[in-house]
Amino acid sequence: MTNRIALVLGLVLLGLVAIDVMVFGMDHVVFVGRKLLALIDYVAFWR
């Protein structure tokens, strides 16, 4: 992956999160963040 592709993907993700926050509020972001942390803990357990 080149730096340009990584930058574009990062900007797209940030843009999508910004749109989600503007439309639906912060509740979705907090929910997804908690689920992501739970997934990371689960995967780290199996390591």
PyMOL Python script that loads the backbone (N, CA, C, O; Angstrom):
from pymol import cmd

cmd.read_pdbstr("""\
ATOM      1  N   MET A   1       0.852  -1.170   0.000  1.00  0.00           N
ATOM      2  CA  MET A   1       0.000   0.000   0.000  1.00  0.00           C
ATOM      3  C   MET A   1       0.898   1.233   0.000  1.00  0.00           C
ATOM      4  O   MET A   1       1.799   1.369   0.828  1.00  0.00           O
ATOM      5  N   THR A   2       0.637   2.097  -0.918  1.00  0.00           N
ATOM      6  CA  THR A   2       1.430   3.318  -0.995  1.00  0.00           C
ATOM      7  C   THR A   2       0.903   4.358  -0.013  1.00  0.00           C
ATOM      8  O   THR A   2      -0.191   4.225   0.535  1.00  0.00           O
ATOM      9  N   ASN A   3       1.698   5.382   0.193  1.00  0.00           N
ATOM     10  CA  ASN A   3       1.290   6.451   1.104  1.00  0.00           C
ATOM     11  C   ASN A   3       0.050   7.172   0.597  1.00  0.00           C
ATOM     12  O   ASN A   3      -0.805   7.570   1.387  1.00  0.00           O
ATOM     13  N   ARG A   4      -0.051   7.340  -0.703  1.00  0.00           N
ATOM     14  CA  ARG A   4      -1.201   8.043  -1.282  1.00  0.00           C
ATOM     15  C   ARG A   4      -2.489   7.262  -1.034  1.00  0.00           C
ATOM     16  O   ARG A   4      -3.506   7.847  -0.662  1.00  0.00           O
ATOM     17  N   ILE A   5      -2.451   5.946  -1.235  1.00  0.00           N
ATOM     18  CA  ILE A   5      -3.640   5.122  -1.012  1.00  0.00           C
ATOM     19  C   ILE A   5      -4.028   5.147   0.465  1.00  0.00           C
ATOM     20  O   ILE A   5      -5.209   5.260   0.791  1.00  0.00           O
ATOM     21  N   ALA A   6      -3.051   5.045   1.355  1.00  0.00           N
ATOM     22  CA  ALA A   6      -3.331   5.082   2.790  1.00  0.00           C
ATOM     23  C   ALA A   6      -3.933   6.413   3.198  1.00  0.00           C
ATOM     24  O   ALA A   6      -4.846   6.452   4.024  1.00  0.00           O
ATOM     25  N   LEU A   7      -3.443   7.491   2.639  1.00  0.00           N
ATOM     26  CA  LEU A   7      -3.972   8.817   2.949  1.00  0.00           C
ATOM     27  C   LEU A   7      -5.411   8.961   2.465  1.00  0.00           C
ATOM     28  O   LEU A   7      -6.260   9.486   3.185  1.00  0.00           O
ATOM     29  N   VAL A   8      -5.685   8.499   1.255  1.00  0.00           N
ATOM     30  CA  VAL A   8      -7.043   8.590   0.716  1.00  0.00           C
ATOM     31  C   VAL A   8      -8.003   7.739   1.541  1.00  0.00           C
ATOM     32  O   VAL A   8      -9.102   8.192   1.861  1.00  0.00           O
ATOM     33  N   LEU A   9      -7.612   6.527   1.888  1.00  0.00           N
ATOM     34  CA  LEU A   9      -8.466   5.671   2.712  1.00  0.00           C
ATOM     35  C   LEU A   9      -8.725   6.290   4.080  1.00  0.00           C
ATOM     36  O   LEU A   9      -9.848   6.242   4.581  1.00  0.00           O
ATOM     37  N   GLY A  10      -7.702   6.866   4.682  1.00  0.00           N
ATOM     38  CA  GLY A  10      -7.871   7.529   5.974  1.00  0.00           C
ATOM     39  C   GLY A  10      -8.808   8.716   5.888  1.00  0.00           C
ATOM     40  O   GLY A  10      -9.641   8.915   6.772  1.00  0.00           O
ATOM     41  N   LEU A  11      -8.683   9.503   4.839  1.00  0.00           N
ATOM     42  CA  LEU A  11      -9.569  10.654   4.668  1.00  0.00           C
ATOM     43  C   LEU A  11     -11.009  10.225   4.412  1.00  0.00           C
ATOM     44  O   LEU A  11     -11.946  10.859   4.898  1.00  0.00           O
ATOM     45  N   VAL A  12     -11.184   9.157   3.653  1.00  0.00           N
ATOM     46  CA  VAL A  12     -12.538   8.644   3.408  1.00  0.00           C
ATOM     47  C   VAL A  12     -13.160   8.165   4.712  1.00  0.00           C
ATOM     48  O   VAL A  12     -14.324   8.460   4.987  1.00  0.00           O
ATOM     49  N   LEU A  13     -12.405   7.435   5.511  1.00  0.00           N
ATOM     50  CA  LEU A  13     -12.933   6.958   6.792  1.00  0.00           C
ATOM     51  C   LEU A  13     -13.282   8.114   7.724  1.00  0.00           C
ATOM     52  O   LEU A  13     -14.337   8.101   8.359  1.00  0.00           O
ATOM     53  N   LEU A  14     -12.419   9.094   7.810  1.00  0.00           N
ATOM     54  CA  LEU A  14     -12.702  10.253   8.648  1.00  0.00           C
ATOM     55  C   LEU A  14     -13.929  11.018   8.152  1.00  0.00           C
ATOM     56  O   LEU A  14     -14.734  11.498   8.950  1.00  0.00           O
ATOM     57  N   GLY A  15     -14.064  11.127   6.844  1.00  0.00           N
ATOM     58  CA  GLY A  15     -15.229  11.789   6.280  1.00  0.00           C
ATOM     59  C   GLY A  15     -16.515  11.052   6.590  1.00  0.00           C
ATOM     60  O   GLY A  15     -17.526  11.671   6.924  1.00  0.00           O
ATOM     61  N   LEU A  16     -16.483   9.716   6.481  1.00  0.00           N
ATOM     62  CA  LEU A  16     -17.672   8.929   6.792  1.00  0.00           C
ATOM     63  C   LEU A  16     -18.052   9.028   8.263  1.00  0.00           C
ATOM     64  O   LEU A  16     -19.235   9.097   8.596  1.00  0.00           O
ATOM     65  N   VAL A  17     -17.069   9.036   9.135  1.00  0.00           N
ATOM     66  CA  VAL A  17     -17.348   9.189  10.562  1.00  0.00           C
ATOM     67  C   VAL A  17     -17.918  10.577  10.834  1.00  0.00           C
ATOM     68  O   VAL A  17     -18.839  10.721  11.638  1.00  0.00           O
ATOM     69  N   ALA A  18     -17.382  11.591  10.174  1.00  0.00           N
ATOM     70  CA  ALA A  18     -17.893  12.955  10.363  1.00  0.00           C
ATOM     71  C   ALA A  18     -19.343  13.069   9.893  1.00  0.00           C
ATOM     72  O   ALA A  18     -20.160  13.708  10.556  1.00  0.00           O
ATOM     73  N   ILE A  19     -19.661  12.460   8.764  1.00  0.00           N
ATOM     74  CA  ILE A  19     -21.039  12.474   8.273  1.00  0.00           C
ATOM     75  C   ILE A  19     -21.955  11.740   9.242  1.00  0.00           C
ATOM     76  O   ILE A  19     -23.060  12.204   9.524  1.00  0.00           O
ATOM     77  N   ASP A  20     -21.505  10.600   9.753  1.00  0.00           N
ATOM     78  CA  ASP A  20     -22.308   9.831  10.705  1.00  0.00           C
ATOM     79  C   ASP A  20     -22.581  10.648  11.963  1.00  0.00           C
ATOM     80  O   ASP A  20     -23.698  10.628  12.479  1.00  0.00           O
ATOM     81  N   VAL A  21     -21.591  11.357  12.458  1.00  0.00           N
ATOM     82  CA  VAL A  21     -21.761  12.172  13.662  1.00  0.00           C
ATOM     83  C   VAL A  21     -22.727  13.319  13.391  1.00  0.00           C
ATOM     84  O   VAL A  21     -23.548  13.649  14.247  1.00  0.00           O
ATOM     85  N   MET A  22     -22.641  13.928  12.218  1.00  0.00           N
ATOM     86  CA  MET A  22     -23.540  15.045  11.906  1.00  0.00           C
ATOM     87  C   MET A  22     -24.986  14.578  11.759  1.00  0.00           C
ATOM     88  O   MET A  22     -25.909  15.292  12.151  1.00  0.00           O
ATOM     89  N   VAL A  23     -25.189  13.391  11.200  1.00  0.00           N
ATOM     90  CA  VAL A  23     -26.550  12.911  10.941  1.00  0.00           C
ATOM     91  C   VAL A  23     -27.155  12.256  12.176  1.00  0.00           C
ATOM     92  O   VAL A  23     -28.293  12.553  12.540  1.00  0.00           O
ATOM     93  N   PHE A  24     -26.402  11.366  12.825  1.00  0.00           N
ATOM     94  CA  PHE A  24     -26.962  10.547  13.883  1.00  0.00           C
ATOM     95  C   PHE A  24     -26.481  10.902  15.289  1.00  0.00           C
ATOM     96  O   PHE A  24     -27.088  10.458  16.263  1.00  0.00           O
ATOM     97  N   GLY A  25     -25.427  11.677  15.425  1.00  0.00           N
ATOM     98  CA  GLY A  25     -24.904  12.012  16.740  1.00  0.00           C
ATOM     99  C   GLY A  25     -23.781  11.070  17.147  1.00  0.00           C
ATOM    100  O   GLY A  25     -23.348  10.219  16.370  1.00  0.00           O
ATOM    101  N   MET A  26     -23.323  11.237  18.374  1.00  0.00           N
ATOM    102  CA  MET A  26     -22.157  10.493  18.851  1.00  0.00           C
ATOM    103  C   MET A  26     -22.484   9.098  19.381  1.00  0.00           C
ATOM    104  O   MET A  26     -21.567   8.320  19.643  1.00  0.00           O
ATOM    105  N   ASP A  27     -23.750   8.763  19.545  1.00  0.00           N
ATOM    106  CA  ASP A  27     -24.104   7.471  20.136  1.00  0.00           C
ATOM    107  C   ASP A  27     -23.566   6.297  19.321  1.00  0.00           C
ATOM    108  O   ASP A  27     -23.095   5.313  19.892  1.00  0.00           O
ATOM    109  N   HIS A  28     -23.629   6.388  18.003  1.00  0.00           N
ATOM    110  CA  HIS A  28     -23.159   5.307  17.159  1.00  0.00           C
ATOM    111  C   HIS A  28     -21.646   5.136  17.260  1.00  0.00           C
ATOM    112  O   HIS A  28     -21.142   4.013  17.277  1.00  0.00           O
ATOM    113  N   VAL A  29     -20.937   6.238  17.326  1.00  0.00           N
ATOM    114  CA  VAL A  29     -19.477   6.184  17.390  1.00  0.00           C
ATOM    115  C   VAL A  29     -19.036   5.536  18.701  1.00  0.00           C
ATOM    116  O   VAL A  29     -18.107   4.729  18.711  1.00  0.00           O
ATOM    117  N   VAL A  30     -19.690   5.880  19.794  1.00  0.00           N
ATOM    118  CA  VAL A  30     -19.356   5.298  21.093  1.00  0.00           C
ATOM    119  C   VAL A  30     -19.662   3.803  21.092  1.00  0.00           C
ATOM    120  O   VAL A  30     -18.866   3.015  21.601  1.00  0.00           O
ATOM    121  N   PHE A  31     -20.795   3.401  20.532  1.00  0.00           N
ATOM    122  CA  PHE A  31     -21.174   1.990  20.453  1.00  0.00           C
ATOM    123  C   PHE A  31     -20.148   1.191  19.644  1.00  0.00           C
ATOM    124  O   PHE A  31     -19.696   0.132  20.079  1.00  0.00           O
ATOM    125  N   VAL A  32     -19.790   1.698  18.482  1.00  0.00           N
ATOM    126  CA  VAL A  32     -18.823   0.995  17.634  1.00  0.00           C
ATOM    127  C   VAL A  32     -17.453   0.956  18.309  1.00  0.00           C
ATOM    128  O   VAL A  32     -16.748  -0.049  18.210  1.00  0.00           O
ATOM    129  N   GLY A  33     -17.072   2.019  18.983  1.00  0.00           N
ATOM    130  CA  GLY A  33     -15.790   2.030  19.692  1.00  0.00           C
ATOM    131  C   GLY A  33     -15.737   0.991  20.797  1.00  0.00           C
ATOM    132  O   GLY A  33     -14.720   0.321  20.976  1.00  0.00           O
ATOM    133  N   ARG A  34     -16.826   0.853  21.536  1.00  0.00           N
ATOM    134  CA  ARG A  34     -16.865  -0.158  22.600  1.00  0.00           C
ATOM    135  C   ARG A  34     -16.807  -1.563  22.029  1.00  0.00           C
ATOM    136  O   ARG A  34     -16.126  -2.428  22.581  1.00  0.00           O
ATOM    137  N   LYS A  35     -17.512  -1.803  20.932  1.00  0.00           N
ATOM    138  CA  LYS A  35     -17.488  -3.120  20.293  1.00  0.00           C
ATOM    139  C   LYS A  35     -16.105  -3.418  19.720  1.00  0.00           C
ATOM    140  O   LYS A  35     -15.649  -4.561  19.761  1.00  0.00           O
ATOM    141  N   LEU A  36     -15.436  -2.397  19.186  1.00  0.00           N
ATOM    142  CA  LEU A  36     -14.089  -2.587  18.657  1.00  0.00           C
ATOM    143  C   LEU A  36     -13.116  -2.949  19.776  1.00  0.00           C
ATOM    144  O   LEU A  36     -12.267  -3.822  19.596  1.00  0.00           O
ATOM    145  N   LEU A  37     -13.229  -2.292  20.922  1.00  0.00           N
ATOM    146  CA  LEU A  37     -12.362  -2.630  22.052  1.00  0.00           C
ATOM    147  C   LEU A  37     -12.622  -4.047  22.547  1.00  0.00           C
ATOM    148  O   LEU A  37     -11.684  -4.757  22.909  1.00  0.00           O
ATOM    149  N   ALA A  38     -13.886  -4.464  22.566  1.00  0.00           N
ATOM    150  CA  ALA A  38     -14.212  -5.828  22.965  1.00  0.00           C
ATOM    151  C   ALA A  38     -13.623  -6.832  21.977  1.00  0.00           C
ATOM    152  O   ALA A  38     -13.125  -7.882  22.383  1.00  0.00           O
ATOM    153  N   LEU A  39     -13.676  -6.516  20.687  1.00  0.00           N
ATOM    154  CA  LEU A  39     -13.095  -7.402  19.670  1.00  0.00           C
ATOM    155  C   LEU A  39     -11.585  -7.495  19.831  1.00  0.00           C
ATOM    156  O   LEU A  39     -11.017  -8.581  19.712  1.00  0.00           O
ATOM    157  N   ILE A  40     -10.932  -6.379  20.099  1.00  0.00           N
ATOM    158  CA  ILE A  40      -9.478  -6.381  20.293  1.00  0.00           C
ATOM    159  C   ILE A  40      -9.111  -7.226  21.508  1.00  0.00           C
ATOM    160  O   ILE A  40      -8.147  -7.990  21.456  1.00  0.00           O
ATOM    161  N   ASP A  41      -9.861  -7.102  22.601  1.00  0.00           N
ATOM    162  CA  ASP A  41      -9.605  -7.923  23.781  1.00  0.00           C
ATOM    163  C   ASP A  41      -9.814  -9.402  23.478  1.00  0.00           C
ATOM    164  O   ASP A  41      -9.037 -10.242  23.933  1.00  0.00           O
ATOM    165  N   TYR A  42     -10.844  -9.727  22.722  1.00  0.00           N
ATOM    166  CA  TYR A  42     -11.134 -11.116  22.372  1.00  0.00           C
ATOM    167  C   TYR A  42     -10.019 -11.707  21.504  1.00  0.00           C
ATOM    168  O   TYR A  42      -9.578 -12.833  21.734  1.00  0.00           O
ATOM    169  N   VAL A  43      -9.572 -10.950  20.516  1.00  0.00           N
ATOM    170  CA  VAL A  43      -8.513 -11.426  19.626  1.00  0.00           C
ATOM    171  C   VAL A  43      -7.198 -11.544  20.385  1.00  0.00           C
ATOM    172  O   VAL A  43      -6.433 -12.479  20.148  1.00  0.00           O
ATOM    173  N   ALA A  44      -6.923 -10.610  21.295  1.00  0.00           N
ATOM    174  CA  ALA A  44      -5.674 -10.666  22.071  1.00  0.00           C
ATOM    175  C   ALA A  44      -5.680 -11.876  22.998  1.00  0.00           C
ATOM    176  O   ALA A  44      -4.619 -12.420  23.305  1.00  0.00           O
ATOM    177  N   PHE A  45      -6.851 -12.304  23.446  1.00  0.00           N
ATOM    178  CA  PHE A  45      -6.948 -13.486  24.294  1.00  0.00           C
ATOM    179  C   PHE A  45      -6.472 -14.731  23.549  1.00  0.00           C
ATOM    180  O   PHE A  45      -5.829 -15.598  24.142  1.00  0.00           O
ATOM    181  N   TRP A  46      -6.775 -14.827  22.279  1.00  0.00           N
ATOM    182  CA  TRP A  46      -6.422 -16.006  21.492  1.00  0.00           C
ATOM    183  C   TRP A  46      -4.995 -15.960  20.979  1.00  0.00           C
ATOM    184  O   TRP A  46      -4.537 -16.937  20.386  1.00  0.00           O
ATOM    185  N   ARG A  47      -4.291 -14.895  21.175  1.00  0.00           N
ATOM    186  CA  ARG A  47      -2.924 -14.778  20.705  1.00  0.00           C
ATOM    187  C   ARG A  47      -1.966 -15.615  21.433  1.00  0.00           C
ATOM    188  O   ARG A  47      -0.775 -15.602  21.124  1.00  0.00           O
TER     189      ARG A  47
END
""", "prot")
cmd.dss("prot")
cmd.show_as("cartoon", "prot")
cmd.util.cbc("prot")
cmd.orient("prot")
